[in-house]
Amino acid sequence: MKDLQVRVLENAPLAAGVYKMTFALPERVDGISCGKFVNLSVGDGAHLLRRPIAVCAHEGERVTVCYQVKGEGTRLLSQKAAGDVLSCLLPLGNGFSLTGQQRSVALVGGGVGVFPMISVLREFEGSGKAFYSFMGFRTKAAVCMEEVISALSVHAAIVTDDGSYGAKSNAVEAFFAAGIRPDVILSCGPAPMLRALKAGLAARGMNVPCYVSLEERMGCGIGACLVCVCKRSDGHNARVCKDGPVFEIGEVEL
């Protein structure tokens, strides 16, 4: 983990209310991988807390993140231009991993949760694994990166809540409708989506390893402030930023 000053290379709209930013690191940073995240400043002294954003892609000293404009902080972030310098703490959290025996992989992503799924596709490109991708968006205007998803998946379903693009469905429904039984499931999205995935697996008796990345508000990003605490299934607490954000689906209460 390093605290660095990074230089913005690109920051542009990707879809309705969603931006894609690529920035350059001043030095090599080890340990950046799919499912991990960065804590990025918004470049304004009035907003002291940095924003946690999942890694979407990384290559050498270049890192790409995608984020949704939801409040004042991300609005300010969306105004940054090439050449601007921001403070960034990275890499943070525990990401996704795949074993050699897990050859068939289902990816279930909803909303901004599609971007960690895309990071998995990119990181394991050429690995010989078969990816079945199920990505859900609110509307046609929110659909993005379909080309990447389709190119790196043996099967890709893009659905929308209102049916304005693809089938009228959500990522979880699309996954179960496909009738596949993968070696492992990786997922990221809002809590209701993850709860539906957990309930659906139980209802169908699918004893398939499933790992989910939780979306939570965060403060420090390193486990000190306890803002992002969630409940484990055994009654104990877990810090999403430090112990996660990736957990086995039965390990945490959703």
Backbone as JSON, one array per atom type, in Angstrom:
{
  "sequence": "MKDLQVRVLENAPLAAGVYKMTFALPERVDGISCGKFVNLSVGDGAHLLRRPIAVCAHEGERVTVCYQVKGEGTRLLSQKAAGDVLSCLLPLGNGFSLTGQQRSVALVGGGVGVFPMISVLREFEGSGKAFYSFMGFRTKAAVCMEEVISALSVHAAIVTDDGSYGAKSNAVEAFFAAGIRPDVILSCGPAPMLRALKAGLAARGMNVPCYVSLEERMGCGIGACLVCVCKRSDGHNARVCKDGPVFEIGEVEL",
  "N": [[0.85, -1.2, 0.0], [0.59, 2.17, -0.92], [0.87, 5.72, -0.57], [0.33, 8.05, -2.84], [1.03, 10.71, -5.2], [-0.84, 11.11, -7.98], [-1.11, 11.45, -11.54], [-3.61, 12.69, -13.6], [-4.58, 11.22, -16.61], [-6.7, 10.86, -18.3], [-10.14, 11.7, -18.17], [-13.32, 11.19, -18.56], [-16.8, 11.21, -19.67], [-18.53, 8.1, -19.54], [-20.92, 6.75, -19.55], [-24.38, 7.42, -18.79], [-24.11, 9.56, -16.18], [-21.79, 8.32, -15.34], [-18.28, 8.11, -15.11], [-15.06, 7.62, -16.6], [-11.82, 7.28, -15.51], [-8.38, 7.52, -16.09], [-5.24, 7.26, -14.63], [-1.79, 8.11, -14.01], [0.77, 6.48, -12.24], [3.45, 7.57, -10.12], [5.46, 5.79, -9.66], [6.35, 2.3, -9.63], [3.88, 0.08, -8.43], [3.21, -2.68, -6.54], [0.9, -5.44, -6.31], [-1.6, -4.55, -7.21], [-4.71, -5.6, -8.24], [-7.54, -7.43, -9.62], [-10.68, -6.64, -8.19], [-9.67, -5.29, -6.01], [-9.31, -1.95, -4.57], [-8.96, 1.67, -4.86], [-8.23, 4.61, -2.92], [-9.18, 7.71, -3.6], [-8.45, 11.14, -3.85], [-10.5, 14.1, -4.21], [-9.4, 16.37, -5.03], [-9.87, 18.75, -3.72], [-9.53, 20.84, -1.04], [-11.56, 21.12, 0.79], [-12.93, 18.79, 0.99], [-12.07, 16.3, 2.78], [-12.08, 13.51, 3.02], [-11.13, 10.76, 1.06], [-12.31, 9.14, -1.96], [-13.51, 5.84, -2.26], [-12.82, 3.67, -4.89], [-13.28, 1.1, -7.2], [-10.77, -0.82, -8.86], [-10.62, -0.88, -12.33], [-9.03, -1.43, -14.5], [-5.57, -2.12, -15.05], [-2.24, -1.46, -15.95], [1.11, -1.65, -16.0], [2.29, 1.45, -15.0], [-0.15, 2.65, -15.21], [-3.47, 3.16, -14.22], [-6.91, 2.44, -14.31], [-10.07, 3.64, -13.37], [-13.6, 3.53, -12.8], [-16.41, 5.5, -12.09], [-19.44, 6.55, -10.45], [-21.26, 9.55, -10.57], [-22.46, 10.81, -7.72], [-22.61, 12.52, -5.57], [-21.39, 15.6, -4.08], [-18.63, 15.29, -3.88], [-17.87, 13.32, -5.87], [-18.84, 14.71, -8.02], [-17.07, 16.87, -8.16], [-14.8, 15.39, -8.69], [-15.36, 14.51, -11.25], [-14.82, 16.75, -12.73], [-12.15, 16.96, -13.06], [-9.19, 17.22, -15.06], [-6.95, 16.14, -17.73], [-3.64, 16.07, -16.63], [-4.07, 17.14, -14.13], [-3.35, 16.71, -10.63], [-3.78, 14.28, -8.15], [-4.21, 12.92, -4.85], [-3.62, 9.56, -3.91], [-4.36, 6.49, -2.42], [-3.24, 3.24, -2.53], [-2.61, -0.29, -3.38], [-5.84, -1.26, -2.12], [-7.67, -3.37, 0.17], [-8.94, -6.78, -0.24], [-8.94, -8.75, -3.07], [-10.49, -10.48, -5.91], [-9.83, -13.93, -6.57], [-8.8, -16.72, -8.51], [-8.67, -20.23, -8.84], [-6.64, -22.8, -10.39], [-8.27, -24.95, -10.96], [-10.75, -23.91, -11.32], [-12.38, -23.55, -13.96], [-14.64, -22.75, -15.33], [-16.38, -19.81, -15.12], [-18.73, -17.71, -13.67], [-19.78, -14.4, -13.97], [-21.43, -11.93, -12.26], [-22.79, -8.9, -12.39], [-23.96, -5.71, -11.29], [-25.05, -2.39, -12.02], [-22.6, -0.02, -11.01], [-21.15, -2.1, -10.16], [-20.38, -3.65, -12.27], [-17.86, -2.96, -13.08], [-15.72, -3.99, -11.39], [-16.09, -6.63, -12.23], [-15.36, -6.48, -14.9], [-12.68, -5.98, -14.51], [-11.83, -8.47, -13.65], [-12.23, -10.01, -15.98], [-10.33, -8.8, -17.66], [-7.93, -9.25, -16.28], [-7.67, -12.0, -16.31], [-7.59, -12.63, -18.95], [-6.84, -14.69, -21.65], [-6.21, -16.83, -20.06], [-7.39, -19.24, -20.39], [-9.71, -19.81, -19.11], [-13.29, -20.08, -19.03], [-15.54, -17.57, -19.33], [-18.69, -16.54, -18.24], [-20.75, -13.98, -18.57], [-22.93, -11.79, -16.89], [-24.52, -8.92, -16.93], [-26.09, -6.18, -15.47], [-27.97, -3.2, -15.99], [-29.52, -0.01, -15.28], [-30.89, 1.47, -17.32], [-30.87, 1.9, -20.95], [-29.22, 4.1, -21.38], [-27.32, 3.85, -19.42], [-25.79, 1.69, -20.06], [-22.6, 0.35, -20.7], [-19.27, -0.36, -21.89], [-19.82, -2.73, -23.23], [-18.59, -3.92, -25.42], [-16.09, -4.78, -24.47], [-16.88, -6.62, -22.51], [-18.26, -8.54, -24.05], [-16.25, -9.38, -25.81], [-14.44, -10.72, -24.17], [-15.76, -12.8, -23.03], [-17.3, -16.05, -23.13], [-19.95, -16.21, -23.17], [-22.24, -13.6, -23.02], [-24.53, -11.64, -21.36], [-26.39, -8.79, -21.53], [-28.49, -6.82, -19.74], [-31.38, -4.78, -18.89], [-33.09, -2.87, -16.37], [-35.45, -1.64, -17.18], [-35.93, -2.65, -19.67], [-35.11, -1.24, -21.87], [-32.82, -1.78, -23.25], [-31.55, -4.75, -24.46], [-32.78, -7.68, -22.73], [-35.61, -7.25, -20.51], [-34.74, -7.33, -17.42], [-32.71, -8.42, -14.63], [-29.29, -8.74, -13.51], [-28.99, -11.02, -11.86], [-31.34, -12.53, -12.32], [-30.93, -13.03, -15.04], [-28.66, -14.64, -14.94], [-29.59, -16.99, -13.57], [-31.55, -17.75, -15.38], [-30.07, -18.6, -17.53], [-29.22, -21.13, -16.91], [-26.75, -22.33, -16.38], [-24.06, -24.09, -14.71], [-21.54, -23.08, -13.14], [-18.01, -23.41, -12.2], [-17.34, -21.58, -10.3], [-18.67, -18.56, -8.89], [-18.51, -15.09, -9.29], [-19.29, -11.91, -8.01], [-20.61, -8.56, -7.97], [-22.33, -5.76, -6.77], [-25.29, -3.83, -5.84], [-26.6, -4.26, -2.47], [-29.29, -5.47, -2.39], [-29.26, -6.92, -4.79], [-27.21, -8.78, -4.35], [-28.3, -10.16, -2.19], [-30.47, -11.35, -3.46], [-29.11, -13.06, -5.18], [-27.87, -14.79, -3.36], [-30.13, -15.93, -2.11], [-31.31, -17.15, -4.32], [-29.41, -19.08, -5.06], [-29.54, -20.75, -2.82], [-32.23, -21.59, -2.93], [-32.22, -23.13, -5.21], [-30.54, -25.12, -4.58], [-27.87, -24.94, -5.29], [-24.74, -25.63, -4.77], [-22.36, -23.99, -5.18], [-19.18, -22.48, -5.18], [-19.12, -19.09, -4.26], [-18.27, -15.75, -4.54], [-18.45, -12.47, -3.33], [-18.31, -8.95, -3.85], [-18.59, -6.33, -1.69], [-20.44, -3.28, -1.58], [-19.88, -0.47, 0.17], [-20.16, 2.47, 2.24], [-17.2, 4.27, 2.97], [-14.53, 5.41, 5.09], [-11.63, 5.8, 6.0], [-10.46, 3.69, 4.55], [-8.6, 1.81, 5.32], [-9.24, 0.29, 7.5], [-9.32, 1.51, 9.99], [-11.24, 3.41, 10.86], [-13.76, 2.24, 11.07], [-16.14, 2.75, 9.74], [-17.2, 1.22, 7.68], [-18.14, -1.2, 8.66], [-19.45, -4.5, 8.58], [-21.73, -7.25, 9.21], [-20.65, -10.48, 10.07], [-21.64, -13.85, 9.32], [-21.33, -15.37, 11.57], [-21.85, -13.7, 13.63], [-19.9, -11.94, 14.41], [-18.06, -8.89, 13.69], [-16.97, -7.44, 10.57], [-14.61, -5.61, 8.65], [-15.28, -3.96, 5.76], [-13.47, -2.66, 4.08], [-10.92, -3.55, 4.88], [-11.01, -6.31, 5.61], [-12.42, -7.23, 3.5], [-12.94, -6.01, 0.18], [-14.06, -8.31, -0.84], [-15.85, -11.19, -0.13], [-16.67, -14.57, 0.82], [-19.88, -15.67, -0.1], [-21.52, -16.8, 1.86], [-20.34, -15.98, 4.13], [-20.93, -13.48, 5.14], [-23.56, -11.29, 6.34], [-26.12, -10.14, 4.29]],
  "CA": [[0.0, 0.0, 0.0], [1.36, 3.4, -1.01], [0.14, 6.98, -0.67], [1.05, 8.69, -3.94], [0.45, 11.76, -6.01], [-1.01, 10.54, -9.31], [-1.44, 12.44, -12.57], [-4.74, 12.3, -14.44], [-4.32, 11.13, -18.04], [-7.99, 10.96, -18.99], [-11.32, 11.67, -17.3], [-14.37, 11.51, -19.51], [-18.04, 10.46, -19.48], [-18.57, 6.76, -20.1], [-22.35, 6.47, -19.7], [-25.16, 8.4, -18.05], [-23.69, 9.74, -14.8], [-20.62, 7.49, -15.04], [-17.05, 8.59, -15.71], [-13.88, 6.73, -16.66], [-10.58, 8.04, -15.29], [-7.09, 6.82, -16.11], [-4.19, 8.1, -14.06], [-0.44, 7.55, -14.03], [1.47, 6.41, -10.96], [4.82, 8.07, -10.25], [6.38, 4.69, -9.45], [5.72, 0.98, -9.7], [3.16, -0.35, -7.23], [2.87, -4.08, -6.61], [-0.29, -5.89, -5.61], [-2.85, -4.09, -7.8], [-5.35, -6.73, -8.91], [-8.99, -7.33, -9.77], [-11.43, -6.68, -6.94], [-9.14, -4.33, -5.06], [-9.76, -0.59, -4.85], [-8.09, 2.79, -4.5], [-8.87, 5.74, -2.24], [-8.76, 8.81, -4.46], [-8.91, 12.46, -3.43], [-11.27, 14.83, -5.24], [-8.63, 17.55, -5.4], [-10.45, 19.94, -3.1], [-9.2, 20.82, 0.37], [-12.77, 21.13, 1.63], [-13.4, 17.41, 1.1], [-10.89, 15.62, 3.29], [-12.14, 12.07, 2.8], [-10.96, 10.29, -0.31], [-13.4, 8.28, -2.43], [-13.09, 4.47, -2.62], [-13.25, 3.32, -6.25], [-12.71, -0.18, -7.61], [-9.89, -0.88, -10.02], [-11.26, -1.45, -13.53], [-7.95, -1.94, -15.34], [-4.24, -1.63, -14.66], [-1.16, -1.93, -16.8], [2.28, -0.87, -15.67], [2.02, 2.58, -14.09], [-1.46, 3.22, -15.55], [-4.62, 2.56, -13.53], [-8.2, 2.99, -14.74], [-11.2, 3.45, -12.48], [-14.86, 4.08, -13.29], [-17.18, 5.91, -10.93], [-20.73, 7.2, -10.68], [-21.4, 10.85, -9.92], [-23.59, 10.66, -6.8], [-22.61, 13.6, -4.59], [-20.52, 16.72, -4.38], [-17.26, 14.82, -4.07], [-17.69, 12.71, -7.19], [-19.06, 15.77, -9.02], [-15.79, 17.57, -8.28], [-13.87, 14.46, -9.33], [-15.69, 14.46, -12.68], [-14.34, 17.97, -13.37], [-10.7, 16.91, -13.21], [-8.75, 17.12, -16.45], [-5.61, 15.6, -17.93], [-2.6, 16.9, -16.05], [-4.36, 17.41, -12.72], [-2.7, 15.79, -9.71], [-4.62, 13.88, -7.03], [-3.58, 11.97, -3.94], [-4.24, 8.24, -4.07], [-3.87, 5.4, -1.58], [-3.5, 2.01, -3.26], [-3.94, -0.9, -3.55], [-6.53, -1.5, -0.86], [-8.61, -4.48, 0.23], [-8.65, -8.11, -0.77], [-9.68, -8.86, -4.32], [-10.93, -11.78, -6.39], [-8.8, -14.85, -7.02], [-9.33, -17.93, -9.15], [-7.73, -21.34, -8.83], [-6.47, -23.47, -11.67], [-9.37, -25.9, -11.17], [-11.98, -23.17, -11.62], [-12.26, -23.27, -15.39], [-15.88, -22.11, -15.78], [-16.59, -18.72, -14.17], [-19.86, -16.83, -13.91], [-19.64, -13.05, -13.44], [-22.76, -11.32, -12.11], [-22.55, -7.52, -11.98], [-25.08, -4.76, -11.42], [-24.68, -0.99, -11.84], [-21.14, 0.17, -11.03], [-20.55, -3.4, -9.85], [-19.86, -4.3, -13.48], [-16.46, -2.61, -13.32], [-14.85, -5.04, -10.84], [-16.21, -7.82, -13.07], [-14.53, -6.24, -16.07], [-11.28, -6.13, -14.1], [-11.57, -9.91, -13.65], [-12.1, -10.42, -17.38], [-9.08, -8.31, -18.21], [-6.78, -9.85, -15.61], [-7.55, -13.43, -16.65], [-7.64, -12.8, -20.4], [-5.82, -15.62, -22.15], [-5.92, -17.86, -19.05], [-8.05, -20.49, -20.75], [-10.97, -19.94, -18.37], [-14.49, -19.7, -19.78], [-16.31, -16.6, -18.54], [-20.1, -16.32, -18.57], [-20.98, -12.67, -17.95], [-24.32, -11.33, -16.76], [-24.37, -7.55, -16.47], [-27.36, -5.47, -15.43], [-27.96, -1.75, -15.92], [-30.87, 0.55, -15.09], [-31.48, 1.82, -18.62], [-29.97, 1.88, -22.09], [-28.25, 5.19, -21.24], [-26.3, 3.46, -18.45], [-25.01, 0.56, -20.58], [-21.27, 0.73, -21.14], [-18.22, -1.38, -22.0], [-20.37, -3.98, -23.75], [-17.63, -4.52, -26.34], [-15.08, -5.48, -23.67], [-17.54, -7.76, -21.88], [-18.55, -9.55, -25.07], [-15.02, -9.9, -26.4], [-13.69, -11.53, -23.23], [-16.67, -13.8, -22.46], [-17.85, -17.02, -24.07], [-21.36, -15.87, -23.2], [-22.44, -12.31, -22.36], [-25.91, -11.15, -21.33], [-26.54, -7.41, -21.08], [-29.92, -6.62, -19.51], [-31.71, -3.51, -18.24], [-34.25, -2.93, -15.49], [-36.67, -1.18, -17.86], [-36.05, -3.29, -20.98], [-34.76, -0.32, -22.96], [-31.71, -2.4, -23.98], [-31.51, -6.16, -24.09], [-33.99, -8.17, -22.06], [-36.04, -6.57, -19.29], [-34.34, -8.29, -16.4], [-31.54, -7.97, -13.89], [-28.16, -9.66, -13.7], [-29.23, -12.28, -11.14], [-32.35, -13.28, -13.07], [-30.32, -13.48, -16.28], [-27.77, -15.76, -14.61], [-30.35, -18.21, -13.31], [-32.27, -18.13, -16.6], [-29.14, -19.24, -18.46], [-29.16, -22.54, -16.54], [-25.4, -22.89, -16.32], [-23.54, -24.42, -13.38], [-20.1, -22.83, -13.25], [-17.16, -23.86, -11.11], [-17.31, -20.52, -9.29], [-19.41, -17.34, -9.22], [-18.0, -13.84, -8.74], [-20.37, -10.94, -8.16], [-20.53, -7.25, -7.32], [-23.51, -4.95, -7.05], [-25.97, -3.37, -4.63], [-26.95, -5.32, -1.51], [-30.46, -6.26, -2.79], [-28.87, -7.85, -5.84], [-26.43, -9.87, -3.74], [-29.24, -10.96, -1.4], [-31.24, -12.17, -4.41], [-28.21, -14.11, -5.66], [-27.71, -15.74, -2.26], [-31.4, -16.65, -1.94], [-31.52, -17.98, -5.5], [-28.53, -20.25, -4.97], [-30.08, -21.64, -1.79], [-33.5, -22.15, -3.39], [-31.95, -24.1, -6.27], [-29.6, -26.12, -4.08], [-26.61, -24.83, -6.03], [-23.61, -25.55, -3.84], [-21.25, -23.52, -6.01], [-18.45, -21.4, -4.52], [-19.55, -17.77, -4.73], [-17.57, -14.66, -3.85], [-19.11, -11.2, -3.64], [-17.65, -7.72, -3.44], [-19.6, -5.48, -1.07], [-20.38, -1.84, -1.77], [-20.18, 0.19, 1.44], [-19.51, 3.76, 2.5], [-15.92, 4.09, 3.65], [-13.85, 6.62, 5.52], [-10.18, 5.75, 5.84], [-10.08, 2.68, 3.57], [-7.55, 0.91, 5.82], [-9.73, -0.47, 8.63], [-9.15, 2.21, 11.27], [-12.37, 4.25, 11.28], [-14.9, 1.34, 11.31], [-17.35, 3.23, 9.06], [-17.72, 0.23, 6.73], [-18.31, -2.49, 9.32], [-20.61, -5.33, 8.25], [-21.87, -8.4, 10.1], [-20.38, -11.82, 9.58], [-22.71, -14.8, 9.63], [-21.11, -15.92, 12.91], [-22.18, -12.68, 14.61], [-18.79, -11.01, 14.58], [-17.98, -7.81, 12.72], [-15.89, -7.43, 9.58], [-14.42, -4.33, 8.0], [-15.34, -4.2, 4.33], [-12.26, -2.16, 3.42], [-9.71, -4.27, 5.28], [-11.26, -7.75, 5.55], [-13.0, -7.44, 2.17], [-14.39, -6.04, 0.04], [-14.53, -9.59, -1.35], [-16.13, -12.21, 0.89], [-17.49, -15.72, 0.39], [-21.23, -15.18, 0.05], [-22.1, -17.27, 3.12], [-19.53, -15.48, 5.25], [-21.43, -12.19, 5.63], [-24.98, -11.0, 6.23], [-26.36, -9.21, 3.19]],
  "C": [[0.88, 1.24, 0.0], [0.42, 4.6, -1.12], [0.91, 7.85, -1.66], [0.3, 9.87, -4.53], [0.37, 11.23, -7.44], [-1.46, 11.63, -10.28], [-2.55, 11.92, -13.48], [-4.33, 12.32, -15.91], [-5.59, 11.35, -18.85], [-9.11, 10.91, -17.96], [-12.5, 12.13, -18.13], [-15.63, 10.7, -19.23], [-17.99, 9.12, -20.2], [-20.0, 6.35, -20.41], [-23.08, 7.53, -18.87], [-24.72, 8.45, -16.59], [-22.47, 8.96, -14.39], [-19.41, 8.02, -15.81], [-15.96, 7.53, -15.64], [-12.64, 7.6, -16.51], [-9.38, 7.1, -15.35], [-6.05, 7.77, -15.55], [-2.86, 7.34, -14.05], [0.16, 7.6, -12.63], [2.89, 6.92, -11.14], [5.87, 6.98, -10.09], [5.61, 3.38, -9.55], [5.07, 0.64, -8.36], [2.76, -1.81, -7.42], [1.53, -4.36, -5.92], [-1.61, -5.37, -6.14], [-3.48, -5.26, -8.56], [-6.86, -6.56, -8.9], [-9.69, -7.49, -8.42], [-10.91, -5.76, -5.86], [-9.58, -2.92, -5.44], [-8.7, 0.43, -4.46], [-8.91, 3.8, -3.71], [-8.32, 6.99, -2.9], [-9.31, 10.13, -3.96], [-9.7, 13.11, -4.57], [-10.59, 16.14, -5.6], [-9.16, 18.84, -4.84], [-10.21, 19.85, -1.59], [-10.39, 20.78, 1.3], [-13.32, 19.72, 1.84], [-12.2, 16.54, 1.49], [-10.89, 14.12, 3.0], [-11.97, 11.74, 1.32], [-12.09, 9.32, -0.67], [-12.87, 6.9, -2.8], [-13.68, 4.09, -3.98], [-12.53, 2.05, -6.68], [-11.8, -0.01, -8.82], [-10.64, -1.53, -11.17], [-10.22, -2.05, -14.46], [-6.63, -1.39, -14.81], [-3.2, -2.26, -15.58], [0.06, -1.05, -16.54], [1.97, 0.21, -14.65], [0.69, 3.26, -14.41], [-2.57, 2.44, -14.85], [-5.89, 3.24, -14.03], [-9.27, 2.64, -13.72], [-12.44, 4.05, -13.14], [-15.74, 4.36, -12.09], [-18.47, 6.62, -11.35], [-20.77, 8.52, -9.92], [-22.66, 10.8, -9.05], [-23.69, 11.81, -5.81], [-21.63, 14.67, -4.99], [-19.09, 16.27, -4.65], [-17.01, 14.23, -5.44], [-17.99, 13.72, -8.3], [-17.77, 16.55, -9.25], [-14.76, 16.68, -8.98], [-14.1, 14.43, -10.84], [-15.18, 15.68, -13.44], [-12.83, 17.98, -13.56], [-10.33, 16.64, -14.67], [-7.35, 16.54, -16.52], [-4.58, 16.59, -17.41], [-2.83, 17.24, -14.6], [-3.72, 16.33, -11.85], [-3.6, 15.55, -8.5], [-3.83, 12.96, -6.1], [-4.35, 10.66, -3.99], [-3.55, 7.23, -3.16], [-4.24, 4.09, -2.26], [-2.35, 1.02, -3.1], [-4.53, -1.23, -2.19], [-7.46, -2.71, -0.97], [-8.07, -5.79, -0.3], [-9.53, -8.35, -1.98], [-10.15, -10.27, -4.64], [-9.71, -12.62, -6.77], [-9.48, -16.08, -7.61], [-8.25, -19.01, -9.13], [-7.64, -21.97, -10.22], [-7.6, -24.43, -11.99], [-10.67, -25.21, -11.54], [-11.91, -22.7, -13.07], [-13.47, -22.52, -15.94], [-16.3, -21.09, -14.73], [-17.79, -17.88, -14.59], [-19.59, -15.49, -13.23], [-21.01, -12.39, -13.43], [-22.56, -9.92, -11.56], [-23.75, -6.63, -12.22], [-24.63, -3.34, -11.16], [-23.18, -0.81, -11.93], [-20.41, -1.1, -10.62], [-20.06, -4.14, -11.08], [-18.36, -4.06, -13.64], [-15.47, -3.56, -12.63], [-14.92, -6.34, -11.65], [-15.37, -7.68, -14.33], [-13.05, -6.38, -15.73], [-10.89, -7.6, -14.04], [-11.35, -10.41, -15.07], [-10.75, -10.02, -17.95], [-7.88, -9.02, -17.59], [-6.57, -11.3, -16.02], [-7.72, -13.68, -18.15], [-6.5, -13.72, -20.85], [-5.47, -16.74, -21.18], [-6.51, -19.22, -19.4], [-9.35, -20.72, -19.99], [-12.13, -19.46, -19.24], [-15.35, -18.81, -18.89], [-17.72, -16.44, -19.13], [-20.52, -15.06, -17.82], [-22.45, -12.26, -18.01], [-24.28, -9.95, -16.11], [-25.69, -6.8, -16.58], [-27.18, -3.97, -15.24], [-29.39, -1.25, -15.74], [-31.58, 0.78, -16.42], [-30.44, 1.71, -19.71], [-28.87, 2.93, -21.94], [-27.12, 4.83, -20.29], [-25.4, 2.33, -18.96], [-23.65, 1.04, -21.08], [-20.34, -0.48, -21.16], [-18.75, -2.73, -22.48], [-19.37, -4.69, -24.66], [-16.58, -5.33, -25.59], [-15.68, -6.75, -23.07], [-17.75, -8.89, -22.88], [-17.28, -10.19, -25.61], [-14.3, -10.88, -25.49], [-14.54, -12.62, -22.56], [-17.1, -14.78, -23.53], [-19.36, -16.84, -24.19], [-21.54, -14.57, -22.43], [-23.9, -11.89, -22.48], [-25.92, -9.75, -20.75], [-28.03, -7.14, -20.95], [-30.13, -5.28, -18.81], [-32.99, -3.66, -17.43], [-35.54, -2.6, -16.23], [-36.85, -1.79, -19.25], [-35.7, -2.4, -22.14], [-33.56, -0.81, -23.77], [-31.6, -3.84, -23.52], [-32.82, -6.58, -23.44], [-34.32, -7.3, -20.85], [-35.82, -7.54, -18.14], [-33.27, -7.64, -15.54], [-30.48, -9.05, -13.99], [-28.39, -11.01, -13.04], [-30.24, -13.14, -11.89], [-31.76, -13.83, -14.36], [-29.39, -14.66, -16.04], [-28.56, -17.04, -14.4], [-31.1, -18.69, -14.54], [-31.37, -18.87, -17.57], [-28.95, -20.73, -18.14], [-27.78, -23.15, -16.5], [-25.02, -23.2, -14.88], [-22.02, -24.27, -13.43], [-19.32, -23.43, -12.08], [-17.14, -22.85, -9.97], [-18.1, -19.32, -9.81], [-18.73, -16.17, -8.54], [-19.05, -12.77, -9.0], [-20.07, -9.64, -7.43], [-21.74, -6.43, -7.74], [-24.15, -4.49, -5.76], [-26.42, -4.54, -3.77], [-28.2, -6.11, -1.9], [-30.15, -7.28, -3.87], [-28.12, -9.05, -5.26], [-27.32, -10.76, -2.87], [-30.05, -11.88, -2.3], [-30.39, -13.31, -4.95], [-28.06, -15.2, -4.59], [-28.96, -16.58, -2.08], [-31.64, -17.6, -3.11], [-30.65, -19.23, -5.5], [-29.07, -21.26, -3.96], [-31.34, -22.33, -2.27], [-33.29, -23.25, -4.43], [-30.99, -25.21, -5.82], [-28.27, -26.11, -4.81], [-25.46, -24.6, -5.04], [-22.35, -25.21, -4.62], [-20.51, -22.43, -5.25], [-18.83, -20.04, -5.12], [-18.89, -16.7, -3.88], [-18.15, -13.32, -4.3], [-18.28, -10.03, -3.12], [-18.71, -6.76, -2.94], [-19.35, -4.01, -1.37], [-20.8, -1.17, -0.47], [-19.55, 1.58, 1.47], [-18.24, 3.52, 3.29], [-15.35, 5.44, 4.04], [-12.38, 6.54, 5.19], [-9.73, 4.79, 4.75], [-9.06, 1.68, 4.05], [-7.97, 0.19, 7.1], [-9.66, 0.22, 9.97], [-10.42, 2.89, 11.77], [-13.65, 3.47, 11.57], [-16.21, 1.84, 10.7], [-18.01, 2.11, 8.25], [-17.93, -1.15, 7.36], [-19.57, -3.21, 8.83], [-20.63, -6.52, 9.21], [-21.48, -9.7, 9.4], [-21.54, -12.74, 9.99], [-22.55, -15.41, 11.01], [-21.37, -14.9, 14.01], [-21.09, -11.67, 14.86], [-18.83, -9.94, 13.49], [-16.83, -8.02, 11.75], [-15.82, -6.03, 8.99], [-14.35, -4.57, 6.49], [-14.04, -3.77, 3.65], [-11.05, -3.02, 3.68], [-9.87, -5.79, 5.15], [-11.85, -8.17, 4.21], [-12.24, -6.58, 1.17], [-14.96, -7.36, -0.47], [-14.67, -10.59, -0.2], [-16.79, -13.41, 0.2], [-18.92, -15.39, 0.76], [-21.9, -15.64, 1.35], [-21.42, -16.72, 4.35], [-20.12, -14.24, 5.9], [-22.96, -12.12, 5.5], [-25.18, -9.92, 5.18], [-27.67, -8.45, 3.39]]
}
